[in-house]
Amino acid sequence: MKKNRIAILAALVAAAFSVTVNAQDAKSPWPADAKVYIISPKSGETVSGPVTVLFGLKGLGVAPAGVEKAKTGHHHLLIDTKIPAELNETLIADKNHVHFGGGQTQATIELTPGQHTLQLLMGDHNHVPYNPPLASEVVTITVK
């Protein structure tokens, strides 16, 4: 009876270890010190168009889409939208989800007059954000 309990316990520990290893292999987390932020414009600013957005990044490198390299990713600019609920899929590319798969660290964008929100979201070599996401704070600007 004691041998059966030990065998069952060993099987449970092995299964738990296997699940942990497989989850880590499927998706590597961003480095703990990684941070993405918008350098400019600052939240609360009133700006004229076109708007140049400067991207900031700490603890992580930038690599173009398609280049799979550890501790790198590329920027996506979310305009007037929130981080997608589903983080295990490729981000769509549209007027609210702008991809910078070339490894760009700034962009000049046209925005209509009025208030807009901007947020950066890092994606991997396949345009997939990690879960939890590495995202900047939301910057709210007014375009005159």
Helices and strands as residue ranges (DSSP letters): H 2-26, E 35-40, E 46-47, E 51-58, E 61-62, E 72-79, E 97-99, E 106-109, E 114-123, E 139-143
